[in-house]
């Protein structure tokens, strides 16, 4: 499950990101309204968690613009503003839920789970391609030859490929989505983790492989017999 979390207080955003990742979600961060809208327009998400008070463009404006563009991803407003008129404004803008700060972590996670269940992009806990299955609850990859556990970054990378098989991902796109890096000096991390996943796919006898498309990036395809 992929979630966009837009929150201008970076310490809060990173704490919530860590909490969500521990609960098997993949999280992209934005710290202002224009960046949040750019993320929403560029990538499919299962849920949006938006702060109302953000620089550049507030959360209500972000969501209203997204809805005008036909984006129906379920959205939760997360904000310090808790007055009735603020809740009404958020819901009228197209939000599905509203959670004032401060809040309990357990309630936040419950609201997110409920939000994801409403998503048209909702997928089962097990993703499959060919004989390969990725268990999104257990972080395990399995095929005819066995099962192997993935670490967090391996899982995030494999989930992206499994959700979009036969789609080419550039190195820069993978760096941005999985590691939130944008410097060419950090490209080695992608090559390294692609290598880890290739070895693990071979270990379990998978009939799929991650191929290199010269000059373009990487793609998950059925292995050639």
Phi and psi restraints in degrees (value plus and minus 20) as a CYANA .aco file:
   2 UNK   PHI    -129.6   -89.6
   2 UNK   PSI     109.5   149.5
   3 UNK   PHI    -144.5  -104.5
   3 UNK   PSI     119.1   159.1
   4 UNK   PHI    -117.7   -77.7
   4 UNK   PSI     105.7   145.7
   5 UNK   PHI    -134.4   -94.4
   5 UNK   PSI      93.4   133.4
   6 UNK   PHI    -131.3   -91.3
   6 UNK   PSI      91.9   131.9
   7 UNK   PHI    -170.7  -130.7
   7 UNK   PSI     104.7   144.7
   8 UNK   PHI     -98.2   -58.2
   8 UNK   PSI     -37.6     2.4
   9 UNK   PHI    -106.9   -66.9
   9 UNK   PSI      83.6   123.6
  10 UNK   PHI     -81.2   -41.2
  10 UNK   PSI     -55.7   -15.7
  11 UNK   PHI     -84.7   -44.7
  11 UNK   PSI     -60.8   -20.8
  12 UNK   PHI     -87.0   -47.0
  12 UNK   PSI     -64.1   -24.1
  13 UNK   PHI     -79.1   -39.1
  13 UNK   PSI     -64.9   -24.9
  14 UNK   PHI     -91.6   -51.6
  14 UNK   PSI     -52.1   -12.1
  15 UNK   PHI     -87.1   -47.1
  15 UNK   PSI     -62.3   -22.3
  16 UNK   PHI     -87.7   -47.7
  16 UNK   PSI     -57.5   -17.5
  17 UNK   PHI     -80.1   -40.1
  17 UNK   PSI     -65.8   -25.8
  18 UNK   PHI     -81.3   -41.3
  18 UNK   PSI     -62.7   -22.7
  19 UNK   PHI     -81.3   -41.3
  19 UNK   PSI     -64.8   -24.8
  20 UNK   PHI     -87.2   -47.2
  20 UNK   PSI     -60.6   -20.6
  21 UNK   PHI     -84.8   -44.8
  21 UNK   PSI     -55.1   -15.1
  22 UNK   PHI     -85.9   -45.9
  22 UNK   PSI     -40.7    -0.7
  23 UNK   PHI    -122.6   -82.6
  23 UNK   PSI       5.5    45.5
  24 UNK   PHI      53.4    93.4
  24 UNK   PSI       4.4    44.4
  25 UNK   PHI    -120.5   -80.5
  25 UNK   PSI     130.4   170.4
  26 UNK   PHI    -120.1   -80.1
  26 UNK   PSI     110.3   150.3
  27 UNK   PHI    -146.0  -106.0
  27 UNK   PSI     109.3   149.3
  28 UNK   PHI    -123.3   -83.3
  28 UNK   PSI     123.5   163.5
  29 UNK   PHI    -130.9   -90.9
  29 UNK   PSI     126.1   166.1
  30 UNK   PHI    -157.7  -117.7
  30 UNK   PSI     123.7   163.7
  31 UNK   PHI    -134.0   -94.0
  31 UNK   PSI     -14.8    25.2
  32 UNK   PHI    -173.6  -133.6
  32 UNK   PSI     146.8   186.8
  33 UNK   PHI     -84.0   -44.0
  33 UNK   PSI     -68.8   -28.8
  34 UNK   PHI     -78.8   -38.8
  34 UNK   PSI     -60.7   -20.7
  35 UNK   PHI     -85.5   -45.5
  35 UNK   PSI     -59.0   -19.0
  36 UNK   PHI     -81.1   -41.1
  36 UNK   PSI     -65.5   -25.5
  37 UNK   PHI     -84.9   -44.9
  37 UNK   PSI     -57.4   -17.4
  38 UNK   PHI     -82.9   -42.9
  38 UNK   PSI     -63.7   -23.7
  39 UNK   PHI     -80.8   -40.8
  39 UNK   PSI     -67.7   -27.7
  40 UNK   PHI     -81.3   -41.3
  40 UNK   PSI     -58.3   -18.3
  41 UNK   PHI     -95.0   -55.0
  41 UNK   PSI     -47.3    -7.3
  42 UNK   PHI    -113.6   -73.6
  42 UNK   PSI     -45.3    -5.3
  43 UNK   PHI    -154.5  -114.5
  43 UNK   PSI     126.3   166.3
  44 UNK   PHI     -98.4   -58.4
  44 UNK   PSI     116.3   156.3
  45 UNK   PHI    -145.1  -105.1
  45 UNK   PSI     137.6   177.6
  46 UNK   PHI    -108.9   -68.9
  46 UNK   PSI     -43.3    -3.3
  47 UNK   PHI    -181.2  -141.2
  47 UNK   PSI     132.4   172.4
  48 UNK   PHI    -138.9   -98.9
  48 UNK   PSI     112.2   152.2
  49 UNK   PHI    -138.3   -98.3
  49 UNK   PSI      92.1   132.1
  50 UNK   PHI    -141.7  -101.7
  50 UNK   PSI     111.1   151.1
  51 UNK   PHI     -98.8   -58.8
  51 UNK   PSI     125.3   165.3
  52 UNK   PHI     -97.0   -57.0
  52 UNK   PSI     -67.6   -27.6
  53 UNK   PHI    -106.7   -66.7
  53 UNK   PSI      70.6   110.6
  54 UNK   PHI    -147.2  -107.2
  54 UNK   PSI     129.7   169.7
  55 UNK   PHI     -91.3   -51.3
  55 UNK   PSI     133.2   173.2
  56 UNK   PHI      65.9   105.9
  56 UNK   PSI     -66.1   -26.1
  57 UNK   PHI    -184.6  -144.6
  57 UNK   PSI     105.1   145.1
  58 UNK   PHI     -96.3   -56.3
  58 UNK   PSI     147.1   187.1
  59 UNK   PHI     -80.6   -40.6
  59 UNK   PSI     -56.1   -16.1
  60 UNK   PHI     -83.6   -43.6
  60 UNK   PSI     -63.9   -23.9
  61 UNK   PHI     -85.6   -45.6
  61 UNK   PSI     -59.3   -19.3
  62 UNK   PHI     -78.3   -38.3
  62 UNK   PSI     -69.8   -29.8
  63 UNK   PHI     -88.9   -48.9
  63 UNK   PSI     -60.4   -20.4
  64 UNK   PHI     -80.3   -40.3
  64 UNK   PSI     -61.5   -21.5
  65 UNK   PHI     -85.1   -45.1
  65 UNK   PSI     -62.0   -22.0
  66 UNK   PHI     -82.5   -42.5
  66 UNK   PSI     -62.6   -22.6
  67 UNK   PHI     -84.5   -44.5
  67 UNK   PSI     -58.5   -18.5
  68 UNK   PHI     -82.9   -42.9
  68 UNK   PSI     -47.1    -7.1
  69 UNK   PHI    -106.9   -66.9
  69 UNK   PSI     -15.6    24.4
  70 UNK   PHI      65.8   105.8
  70 UNK   PSI      -7.3    32.7
  71 UNK   PHI    -105.8   -65.8
  71 UNK   PSI      99.7   139.7
  72 UNK   PHI    -128.5   -88.5
  72 UNK   PSI      -8.4    31.6
  73 UNK   PHI     -73.4   -33.4
  73 UNK   PSI     110.0   150.0
  74 UNK   PHI     -76.4   -36.4
  74 UNK   PSI     121.0   161.0
  75 UNK   PHI    -152.8  -112.8
  75 UNK   PSI     121.1   161.1
  76 UNK   PHI    -138.2   -98.2
  76 UNK   PSI     106.8   146.8
  77 UNK   PHI    -108.3   -68.3
  77 UNK   PSI     108.5   148.5
  78 UNK   PHI    -141.4  -101.4
  78 UNK   PSI      90.8   130.8
  79 UNK   PHI    -176.1  -136.1
  79 UNK   PSI     141.0   181.0
  80 UNK   PHI     -97.4   -57.4
  80 UNK   PSI     -35.2     4.8
  81 UNK   PHI    -100.7   -60.7
  81 UNK   PSI      99.5   139.5
  82 UNK   PHI    -143.0  -103.0
  82 UNK   PSI     -10.5    29.5
  83 UNK   PHI     -91.4   -51.4
  83 UNK   PSI     135.1   175.1
  84 UNK   PHI     -76.3   -36.3
  84 UNK   PSI     -64.2   -24.2
  85 UNK   PHI     -84.2   -44.2
  85 UNK   PSI     -50.9   -10.9
  86 UNK   PHI     -90.1   -50.1
  86 UNK   PSI     -61.1   -21.1
  87 UNK   PHI     -83.5   -43.5
  87 UNK   PSI     -62.6   -22.6
  88 UNK   PHI     -82.1   -42.1
  88 UNK   PSI     -64.2   -24.2
  89 UNK   PHI     -80.7   -40.7
  89 UNK   PSI     -61.7   -21.7
  90 UNK   PHI     -84.9   -44.9
  90 UNK   PSI     -65.3   -25.3
  91 UNK   PHI     -87.2   -47.2
  91 UNK   PSI     -57.6   -17.6
  92 UNK   PHI     -86.3   -46.3
  92 UNK   PSI     -46.3    -6.3
  93 UNK   PHI     -95.4   -55.4
  93 UNK   PSI     -30.2     9.8
  94 UNK   PHI      96.0   136.0
  94 UNK   PSI     -10.9    29.1
  95 UNK   PHI     -94.1   -54.1
  95 UNK   PSI     132.5   172.5
  96 UNK   PHI    -116.6   -76.6
  96 UNK   PSI     -40.8    -0.8
  97 UNK   PHI    -177.6  -137.6
  97 UNK   PSI     148.8   188.8
  98 UNK   PHI    -170.2  -130.2
  98 UNK   PSI     105.4   145.4
  99 UNK   PHI    -151.3  -111.3
  99 UNK   PSI      87.8   127.8
 100 UNK   PHI     -93.3   -53.3
 100 UNK   PSI     127.6   167.6
 101 UNK   PHI    -104.6   -64.6
 101 UNK   PSI     131.1   171.1
 102 UNK   PHI     -97.2   -57.2
 102 UNK   PSI     140.3   180.3
 103 UNK   PHI    -163.0  -123.0
 103 UNK   PSI     139.8   179.8
 104 UNK   PHI    -101.9   -61.9
 104 UNK   PSI     121.3   161.3
 105 UNK   PHI     -77.8   -37.8
 105 UNK   PSI     -59.4   -19.4
 106 UNK   PHI     -83.9   -43.9
 106 UNK   PSI     -58.0   -18.0
 107 UNK   PHI     -89.9   -49.9
 107 UNK   PSI     -60.7   -20.7
 108 UNK   PHI     -78.6   -38.6
 108 UNK   PSI     -67.2   -27.2
 109 UNK   PHI     -84.7   -44.7
 109 UNK   PSI     -58.4   -18.4
 110 UNK   PHI     -83.5   -43.5
 110 UNK   PSI     -61.2   -21.2
 111 UNK   PHI     -84.1   -44.1
 111 UNK   PSI     -60.7   -20.7
 112 UNK   PHI     -85.1   -45.1
 112 UNK   PSI     -63.6   -23.6
 113 UNK   PHI     -79.4   -39.4
 113 UNK   PSI     -63.4   -23.4
 114 UNK   PHI     -83.9   -43.9
 114 UNK   PSI     -58.5   -18.5
 115 UNK   PHI     -84.1   -44.1
 115 UNK   PSI     -64.9   -24.9
 116 UNK   PHI     -82.9   -42.9
 116 UNK   PSI     -56.1   -16.1
 117 UNK   PHI     -84.3   -44.3
 117 UNK   PSI     -43.3    -3.3
 118 UNK   PHI    -103.3   -63.3
 118 UNK   PSI     -32.3     7.7
 119 UNK   PHI     -90.2   -50.2
 119 UNK   PSI     116.7   156.7
 120 UNK   PHI     -89.1   -49.1
 120 UNK   PSI     -37.0     3.0
 121 UNK   PHI    -113.0   -73.0
 121 UNK   PSI     -10.2    29.8
 122 UNK   PHI     -79.1   -39.1
 122 UNK   PSI     113.0   153.0
 123 UNK   PHI    -145.5  -105.5
 123 UNK   PSI     136.7   176.7
 124 UNK   PHI     -87.2   -47.2
 124 UNK   PSI     149.2   189.2
 125 UNK   PHI     -89.2   -49.2
 125 UNK   PSI     -33.9     6.1
 126 UNK   PHI    -139.8   -99.8
 126 UNK   PSI     100.9   140.9
 127 UNK   PHI    -117.4   -77.4
 127 UNK   PSI     123.0   163.0
 128 UNK   PHI    -155.1  -115.1
 128 UNK   PSI     128.5   168.5
 129 UNK   PHI    -171.3  -131.3
 129 UNK   PSI      96.5   136.5
 130 UNK   PHI      42.2    82.2
 130 UNK   PSI    -151.6  -111.6
 131 UNK   PHI    -109.1   -69.1
 131 UNK   PSI     -21.3    18.7
 132 UNK   PHI    -108.4   -68.4
 132 UNK   PSI     114.4   154.4
 133 UNK   PHI    -146.9  -106.9
 133 UNK   PSI     115.6   155.6
 134 UNK   PHI    -133.7   -93.7
 134 UNK   PSI      95.2   135.2
 135 UNK   PHI    -105.6   -65.6
 135 UNK   PSI      90.9   130.9
 136 UNK   PHI     -96.9   -56.9
 136 UNK   PSI     -31.6     8.4
 137 UNK   PHI    -111.0   -71.0
 137 UNK   PSI     -55.1   -15.1
 138 UNK   PHI    -122.1   -82.1
 138 UNK   PSI     -26.6    13.4
 139 UNK   PHI      39.7    79.7
 139 UNK   PSI      18.2    58.2
 140 UNK   PHI    -136.6   -96.6
 140 UNK   PSI     128.1   168.1
 141 UNK   PHI    -137.1   -97.1
 141 UNK   PSI     110.4   150.4
 142 UNK   PHI    -159.7  -119.7
 142 UNK   PSI     134.5   174.5
 143 UNK   PHI    -175.0  -135.0
 143 UNK   PSI    -187.6  -147.6
 144 UNK   PHI     -79.6   -39.6
 144 UNK   PSI     -48.8    -8.8
 145 UNK   PHI    -112.4   -72.4
 145 UNK   PSI     -15.6    24.4
 146 UNK   PHI     119.1   159.1
 146 UNK   PSI    -184.2  -144.2
 147 UNK   PHI    -157.7  -117.7
 147 UNK   PSI     124.8   164.8
 148 UNK   PHI    -164.6  -124.6
 148 UNK   PSI     124.1   164.1
 149 UNK   PHI    -109.4   -69.4
 149 UNK   PSI     123.6   163.6
 150 UNK   PHI    -126.1   -86.1
 150 UNK   PSI     128.4   168.4
 151 UNK   PHI     -99.9   -59.9
 151 UNK   PSI     158.2   198.2
 152 UNK   PHI     -80.3   -40.3
 152 UNK   PSI     -67.9   -27.9
 153 UNK   PHI     -90.5   -50.5
 153 UNK   PSI     -58.1   -18.1
 154 UNK   PHI     -79.4   -39.4
 154 UNK   PSI     -62.8   -22.8
 155 UNK   PHI     -83.1   -43.1
 155 UNK   PSI     -67.2   -27.2
 156 UNK   PHI     -80.5   -40.5
 156 UNK   PSI     -60.4   -20.4
 157 UNK   PHI     -87.4   -47.4
 157 UNK   PSI     -65.1   -25.1
 158 UNK   PHI     -87.6   -47.6
 158 UNK   PSI     -56.2   -16.2
 159 UNK   PHI     -81.5   -41.5
 159 UNK   PSI     -60.8   -20.8
 160 UNK   PHI     -81.5   -41.5
 160 UNK   PSI     -64.5   -24.5
 161 UNK   PHI     -86.5   -46.5
 161 UNK   PSI     -61.9   -21.9
 162 UNK   PHI     -88.9   -48.9
 162 UNK   PSI     -51.7   -11.7
 163 UNK   PHI     -98.9   -58.9
 163 UNK   PSI     -39.4     0.6
 164 UNK   PHI    -155.1  -115.1
 164 UNK   PSI      39.8    79.8
 165 UNK   PHI     -82.9   -42.9
 165 UNK   PSI     129.9   169.9
 166 UNK   PHI      47.4    87.4
 166 UNK   PSI      -6.0    34.0
 167 UNK   PHI    -126.2   -86.2
 167 UNK   PSI     114.7   154.7
 168 UNK   PHI    -104.6   -64.6
 168 UNK   PSI     107.9   147.9
 169 UNK   PHI    -132.8   -92.8
 169 UNK   PSI     106.8   146.8
 170 UNK   PHI     -92.6   -52.6
 170 UNK   PSI     139.7   179.7
 171 UNK   PHI     -79.5   -39.5
 171 UNK   PSI     -62.1   -22.1
 172 UNK   PHI     -84.0   -44.0
 172 UNK   PSI     -57.4   -17.4
 173 UNK   PHI     -84.6   -44.6
 173 UNK   PSI     -63.3   -23.3
 174 UNK   PHI     -85.0   -45.0
 174 UNK   PSI     -60.4   -20.4
 175 UNK   PHI     -80.7   -40.7
 175 UNK   PSI     -62.4   -22.4
 176 UNK   PHI     -89.1   -49.1
 176 UNK   PSI     -63.2   -23.2
 177 UNK   PHI     -97.3   -57.3
 177 UNK   PSI     -55.8   -15.8
 178 UNK   PHI    -120.3   -80.3
 178 UNK   PSI     -59.1   -19.1
 179 UNK   PHI    -131.3   -91.3
 179 UNK   PSI     -29.4    10.6
 180 UNK   PHI      37.1    77.1
 180 UNK   PSI      19.8    59.8
 181 UNK   PHI    -132.3   -92.3
 181 UNK   PSI     128.8   168.8
 182 UNK   PHI    -157.6  -117.6
 182 UNK   PSI       0.6    40.6
 183 UNK   PHI    -127.2   -87.2
 183 UNK   PSI     113.6   153.6
 184 UNK   PHI     -81.3   -41.3
 184 UNK   PSI     -43.7    -3.7
 185 UNK   PHI     -87.5   -47.5
 185 UNK   PSI     -35.2     4.8
 186 UNK   PHI    -119.5   -79.5
 186 UNK   PSI     -11.3    28.7
 187 UNK   PHI     -82.0   -42.0
 187 UNK   PSI     -46.1    -6.1
 188 UNK   PHI     -77.1   -37.1
 188 UNK   PSI     -51.1   -11.1
 189 UNK   PHI     -83.9   -43.9
 189 UNK   PSI     -56.2   -16.2
 190 UNK   PHI     -87.5   -47.5
 190 UNK   PSI     -69.1   -29.1
 191 UNK   PHI     -76.8   -36.8
 191 UNK   PSI     -61.6   -21.6
 192 UNK   PHI     -82.5   -42.5
 192 UNK   PSI     -67.7   -27.7
 193 UNK   PHI     -93.0   -53.0
 193 UNK   PSI     -51.3   -11.3
 194 UNK   PHI     -80.6   -40.6
 194 UNK   PSI     -61.8   -21.8
 195 UNK   PHI     -81.8   -41.8
 195 UNK   PSI     -62.4   -22.4
 196 UNK   PHI     -78.3   -38.3
 196 UNK   PSI     -67.1   -27.1
 197 UNK   PHI     -87.0   -47.0
 197 UNK   PSI     -58.1   -18.1
 198 UNK   PHI     -80.3   -40.3
 198 UNK   PSI     -63.8   -23.8
 199 UNK   PHI     -84.2   -44.2
 199 UNK   PSI     -61.0   -21.0
 200 UNK   PHI     -88.8   -48.8
 200 UNK   PSI     -56.2   -16.2
 201 UNK   PHI     -83.4   -43.4
 201 UNK   PSI     -60.5   -20.5
 202 UNK   PHI     -86.3   -46.3
 202 UNK   PSI     -58.9   -18.9
 203 UNK   PHI     -79.2   -39.2
 203 UNK   PSI     -57.0   -17.0
 204 UNK   PHI    -115.7   -75.7
 204 UNK   PSI     -10.3    29.7
 205 UNK   PHI      47.4    87.4
 205 UNK   PSI      17.4    57.4
 206 UNK   PHI     -89.4   -49.4
 206 UNK   PSI     129.2   169.2
 207 UNK   PHI    -119.0   -79.0
 207 UNK   PSI       1.5    41.5
 208 UNK   PHI    -150.7  -110.7
 208 UNK   PSI     134.4   174.4
 209 UNK   PHI    -167.1  -127.1
 209 UNK   PSI     135.2   175.2
 210 UNK   PHI    -114.2   -74.2
 210 UNK   PSI      93.8   133.8
 211 UNK   PHI    -120.7   -80.7
 211 UNK   PSI     131.0   171.0
 212 UNK   PHI    -112.3   -72.3
 212 UNK   PSI     107.0   147.0
 213 UNK   PHI    -123.1   -83.1
 213 UNK   PSI      88.1   128.1
 214 UNK   PHI     -75.1   -35.1
 214 UNK   PSI     107.6   147.6
 215 UNK   PHI      59.3    99.3
 215 UNK   PSI     -21.6    18.4
 216 UNK   PHI    -144.8  -104.8
 216 UNK   PSI     -64.7   -24.7
 217 UNK   PHI     127.7   167.7
 217 UNK   PSI    -155.9  -115.9
 218 UNK   PHI    -152.3  -112.3
 218 UNK   PSI     130.3   170.3
 219 UNK   PHI    -164.5  -124.5
 219 UNK   PSI     122.0   162.0
 220 UNK   PHI    -113.2   -73.2
 220 UNK   PSI      99.4   139.4
 221 UNK   PHI    -156.3  -116.3
 221 UNK   PSI     144.9   184.9
 222 UNK   PHI     -85.4   -45.4
 222 UNK   PSI     120.1   160.1
 223 UNK   PHI     -91.4   -51.4
 223 UNK   PSI     126.4   166.4
 224 UNK   PHI     -98.8   -58.8
 224 UNK   PSI     111.4   151.4
